[in-house]
Amino acid sequence: MRTVAGRLKSDYRYSGGIVYNNFIWPDSTPEQRAAIESCAQGVLNAREAHPGATLADLYDPDKMPTDLLSAHKELDAAVEAAYDVDFNGDEEKIVAHLFKLYAEKAGEL
């Protein structure tokens, strides 16, 4: 997201057409997709466990609730497994891998 999203002032601008749909989705198994869906629900459940907290509160790097952080780590691991990689959440390696997949696909067109 930090690599492809636009910005307004210093704030990121999210867009389903620009931020989340740029990268190749892996050929995942039904089990992997189910695991990702379950972990994504875990993130939503962790957010709901903190009523009244804003997204800014929940995602403050110094104050992020441990259950939400854990849910995101589980989701990250499930997505990495679908890509058949284990970068242990290393953002630089993940972004490099996604750009490599994108370049390979673009070269096929």
Buried (B, 14 or more C-beta within 10 A) or exposed (E): EEEBBEEEEEEEEEEEEEBEEEBBEBEBEEEBBEBBEEBBEBBEEBBEEEEEBEEEEBBEEEEBBEBBBBBBEBBBBBBBBBBEBEBEEEEEBBBEBBBEBEEEEEEEE
